[in-house]
Amino acid sequence: MKNTVSKGILFYIFLLIAVVLGVLCVIGAVLVFSPGTEIFGISYYVNVNSQSVETAFDDNQNKRKIDDLFDQKQIETINITTNYANVSVETRQDNFVEFIIEPSLTGLITSENKDTFSYYCSYSPNTKTLSITVTSPTMLLAFNDTIDVVLSLPETITETNLNLNVITQSGNLTLGNRELDDYSLKSVSIIAENSSNVTFGINAGITNKISVNVPSGNIRFKKDISTNYIDITSKSAKIETKNITAYEMTINTEGSSIKMEDITVETIFNYSARRGILMIDNLNGNLNNSEEVIISNITIGEVNGDVLLPNADSSDITIESLNGTGAISTKSGNVTINKASGFLWITTQSGKIEVNVETAETFDTTSYDEDQGIINLETQSGRINVVFENLLLKNYIKTTSGKIDCNISPTLNLIIDYDCSKNVPTLSTGLSNGEITNQGSITMGSSNTNNHIIISNEKGNTSIQDTYVVKQ
């Protein structure tokens, strides 16, 4: 009896489910095949009609033809504001300007949102600003929710002197993506609330400023860029660039992966990151971070300028060649400079320091402070590996409990002051003459030589290698 009752209950449950599914299928068919028909306040929304925006309303609500405004050079700034849209700027062979809005919207929508797709284009003669606002409806269930806003410029316009500003909640920006896209702009500003992809594909420059602020996504410079200022802010966007020439550059990120080719900045490259990766092929200019803590891996080829990273925290920093001042301070990060030709101040707590010093004889020492050295390397418990090819004036190598490996060219004339206050050092040296040992200190050569290394080691081990030619 119990089995019979259970089977009867299951039968009615399955029957109820089948009826519900059948009703849903009927409702779905009605919605899809009769767009706009409302059932329980829900309708199937379809909008795939392209709109060509040819006119704008001025302050007096008069219609102004956009193409005429461009011909008369009455447009200096274009503002594009959307809640969601993909924006692209490209050139066209036709000799007129065109704004096209291409929606591709399908999905279920509630009755209060069914008429919320809109656009409005206005023009302010006082500021010479053309503004277009595109609003996409909020759909209950979107099958396709793409809107493309395309600004097409005649290819005869190569120097537009335009300021382009794009503000969107979500969407992608493409600024030129074809070979004929070789126009120039005065400035570009992109602000997105959500993840966006930003692509710069134009061949010519942006003369004044590039500003990009997106939380995540991709930022790509597919062509070489020349401008005055570049300002990029992002939490975690992947950033890739070709060659960049700028007066000043700023990148502020929390965790972006950044890969750049040759960078030339006239003043400074400000870089702040809490984590992430920065890779630069070559840098002509100064890299600076004076405020924000960096926990980032930084790799640079040749640097012709200064690298100032006083708060590098746990960053691993590798520089192939540094022709300038290096001021780097880390906690647990490692610092490697394969060729150093300038002033160095490198400090770590537990990170390893590896430096190959090749300071030239023509090195400018006008800013030399006698209380400091040309090369200053200090660690608490890390390891210092240093190779001296050329030296000028004093050089300081200090550790509290780490290990120092000092490899010195046999052709150098120098003094070594080795202050080991707590432990007698471990020495491996081939002194040619003038060896004097006193409680773990060694002085080589005459006291009037300009080449001077001071090694301070409280608890660690120190190894000095190679044979020296002592200045007579």
Order of alpha helices (4+ residues) and beta strands (2+ residues): alpha-beta-beta-beta-beta-alpha-beta-beta-beta-beta-beta-beta-beta-beta-beta-beta-beta-beta-beta-beta-beta-beta-beta-beta-beta-beta-beta-beta-beta-beta-beta-beta-beta-beta-beta-beta-beta-beta-beta-beta-beta-beta
